[in-house]
Amino acid sequence: MKTATIAILGGGNMGASLIGGLIADHYPAEKIWVADLHEAPLEQLKSQFNVNTTIDNAVAVKTADIVMFAVKPQVLAKVATDLSDIIQERKPLVISIAAGIRENSLQHWLGGNIAIVRSMPNTPALIGCGASALFANQWVSHTQRNEAESILRAVGLVVWLEDEKLMDVVTALSGSGPAYFFLVMEILQNAAEELGLPKDLARLLTLQTAFGSARMALESTESPMDLRKKVTSPGGTTEQALQVFEEANIRRIFADAVSAAQKRAQELAKILGHETEK
Ligand SMILES: NC(=O)c1ccc[n+]([C@@H]2O[C@H](COP(=O)([O-])OP(=O)(O)OC[C@H]3O[C@@H](n4cnc5c(N)ncnc54)[C@H](OP(=O)(O)O)[C@@H]3O)[C@@H](O)[C@H]2O)c1
């Protein structure tokens, strides 16, 4: 099978991580183009990965089978509109990782009938440990679906959504989720420090406990609820702590938080999308 030429537009955090992931997966460097406004990140990517670089998005797209939008959501309308002629001519697979930009907005800016995969990755993608949800529109072929999946898999786990509306729930769960876990780590570390544990020990024990618990939950066939019950002996210390959480209605607090994030994702999609343009 022919190896697709990929144009990554935006050589920032995510663009660079994707390139790093693809190269680690043995994707041929000569089949990767990256475009950015600035020479400095491009030179860095060229020397690190030997990929093709340009400060002109159109040059990168000119030979691409797959065009990946890795620019900030605020500039996507302009970047996509400027490329619509060349994209209509070549009809590549377009993959967008821009948070909050809906498929129909991108389709509108690109001029219609384009195969688009919208993806929502998260920050741990920067260390190859991300979680991305993907949504494909009706023009995406089976082969293109596989191509999109293997590109995003280079930076972590991939799941598919059949209904794009669920992307707002994904944004509220795994998109914003790293911040929820960082908050819990911060709170636990502070609590242990207040009880007298030195800062470096509190930090290390908190982080390793978070890592170990996540790994155990991922590797186990048991649900997090069953794993929790197993470490909660009747009359023991864990039970006392969990009782405090339940009395403070922790389940309601998390449900409200995730719901607030989902609502904001819906609002942002409207603000950033094509419907608000004059
Ligand atoms: N970082 C994450 O963890 C994460 C998670 C989920 C989704 N995303 C999505 O991924 C996308 C990229 O995020 P990021 O964190 O990688 O952003 P970033 O580090 O700011 O990278 C974007 C790069 O694109 C460049 N750029 C701006 N306008 C451009 C143009 N017209 N043509 C080509 N390049 C242009 C930027 O240059 P300037 O710096 O000069 O603007 C910057 O180097 C965003 O849409 C974001 O929503 C990111």
The ligand as an SDF file (V2000), in Angstrom:
LIG
                    3D

 48 52  0  0  0  0  0  0  0  0999 V2000
   -1.9710   21.1060   23.4190 N   0  0  0  0  0  0  0  0  0  0  0  0
   -2.8940   20.1890   23.7190 C   0  0  0  0  0  0  0  0  0  0  0  0
   -2.7500   19.4400   24.6610 O   0  0  0  0  0  0  0  0  0  0  0  0
   -4.1400   20.0340   22.8720 C   0  0  0  0  0  0  0  0  0  0  0  0
   -5.1150   19.1150   23.2610 C   0  0  0  0  0  0  0  0  0  0  0  0
   -6.2530   18.9630   22.4490 C   0  0  0  0  0  0  0  0  0  0  0  0
   -6.3960   19.6970   21.2910 C   0  0  0  0  0  0  0  0  0  0  0  0
   -5.4300   20.5850   20.9550 N   0  0  0  0  0  0  0  0  0  0  0  0
   -5.6060   21.3690   19.7400 C   0  0  0  0  0  0  0  0  0  0  0  0
   -4.4420   21.2790   18.9680 O   0  0  0  0  0  0  0  0  0  0  0  0
   -4.2750   22.4880   18.2330 C   0  0  0  0  0  0  0  0  0  0  0  0
   -2.8570   22.9590   18.3770 C   0  0  0  0  0  0  0  0  0  0  0  0
   -2.5800   23.1930   19.7430 O   0  0  0  0  0  0  0  0  0  0  0  0
   -1.1030   23.4500   20.2490 P   0  0  0  0  0  0  0  0  0  0  0  0
   -1.1440   23.3570   21.7260 O   0  0  0  0  0  0  0  0  0  0  0  0
   -0.1570   22.6080   19.4780 O   0  0  0  0  0  0  0  0  0  0  0  0
   -0.9180   24.9880   19.7950 O   0  0  0  0  0  0  0  0  0  0  0  0
    0.4570   25.7720   19.5100 P   0  0  0  0  0  0  0  0  0  0  0  0
    1.5640   25.1890   20.3250 O   0  0  0  0  0  0  0  0  0  0  0  0
    0.1360   27.2180   19.6120 O   0  0  0  0  0  0  0  0  0  0  0  0
    0.7790   25.3910   17.9790 O   0  0  0  0  0  0  0  0  0  0  0  0
    0.1530   25.9800   16.8880 C   0  0  0  0  0  0  0  0  0  0  0  0
    1.2460   26.4560   15.9370 C   0  0  0  0  0  0  0  0  0  0  0  0
    0.6250   26.9030   14.7190 O   0  0  0  0  0  0  0  0  0  0  0  0
    1.2420   28.1280   14.3540 C   0  0  0  0  0  0  0  0  0  0  0  0
    0.3720   28.9000   13.4790 N   0  0  0  0  0  0  0  0  0  0  0  0
   -0.4210   29.9600   13.7700 C   0  0  0  0  0  0  0  0  0  0  0  0
   -1.0410   30.4130   12.6750 N   0  0  0  0  0  0  0  0  0  0  0  0
   -0.6290   29.6020   11.6600 C   0  0  0  0  0  0  0  0  0  0  0  0
   -0.8970   29.5790   10.2740 C   0  0  0  0  0  0  0  0  0  0  0  0
   -1.7030   30.4700    9.7200 N   0  0  0  0  0  0  0  0  0  0  0  0
   -0.3090   28.6170    9.5300 N   0  0  0  0  0  0  0  0  0  0  0  0
    0.5360   27.7220   10.0790 C   0  0  0  0  0  0  0  0  0  0  0  0
    0.8470   27.6990   11.3840 N   0  0  0  0  0  0  0  0  0  0  0  0
    0.2650   28.6350   12.1620 C   0  0  0  0  0  0  0  0  0  0  0  0
    1.4780   28.7930   15.6850 C   0  0  0  0  0  0  0  0  0  0  0  0
    2.3420   29.9220   15.5700 O   0  0  0  0  0  0  0  0  0  0  0  0
    2.0860   31.1400   16.6400 P   0  0  0  0  0  0  0  0  0  0  0  0
    2.6380   30.6190   17.9230 O   0  0  0  0  0  0  0  0  0  0  0  0
    2.8330   32.2840   16.0940 O   0  0  0  0  0  0  0  0  0  0  0  0
    0.6230   31.4160   16.6900 O   0  0  0  0  0  0  0  0  0  0  0  0
    2.0650   27.6370   16.4820 C   0  0  0  0  0  0  0  0  0  0  0  0
    3.4300   27.4320   16.2170 O   0  0  0  0  0  0  0  0  0  0  0  0
   -5.2910   23.4800   18.7780 C   0  0  0  0  0  0  0  0  0  0  0  0
   -6.3370   23.6680   17.8580 O   0  0  0  0  0  0  0  0  0  0  0  0
   -5.8100   22.8440   20.0370 C   0  0  0  0  0  0  0  0  0  0  0  0
   -7.1760   23.1260   20.2480 O   0  0  0  0  0  0  0  0  0  0  0  0
   -4.3090   20.7780   21.7120 C   0  0  0  0  0  0  0  0  0  0  0  0
  1  2  1  0
  2  3  2  0
  2  4  1  0
  4  5  1  0
  4 48  2  0
  5  6  2  0
  6  7  1  0
  7  8  2  0
  8  9  1  0
  8 48  1  0
  9 10  1  0
  9 46  1  0
 10 11  1  0
 11 12  1  0
 11 44  1  0
 12 13  1  0
 13 14  1  0
 14 15  2  0
 14 16  1  0
 14 17  1  0
 17 18  1  0
 18 19  2  0
 18 20  1  0
 18 21  1  0
 21 22  1  0
 22 23  1  0
 23 24  1  0
 23 42  1  0
 24 25  1  0
 25 26  1  0
 25 36  1  0
 26 27  1  0
 26 35  1  0
 27 28  2  0
 28 29  1  0
 29 30  1  0
 29 35  2  0
 30 31  1  0
 30 32  2  0
 32 33  1  0
 33 34  2  0
 34 35  1  0
 36 37  1  0
 36 42  1  0
 37 38  1  0
 38 39  2  0
 38 40  1  0
 38 41  1  0
 42 43  1  0
 44 45  1  0
 44 46  1  0
 46 47  1  0
M  CHG  2   8   1  16  -1
M  END
$$$$
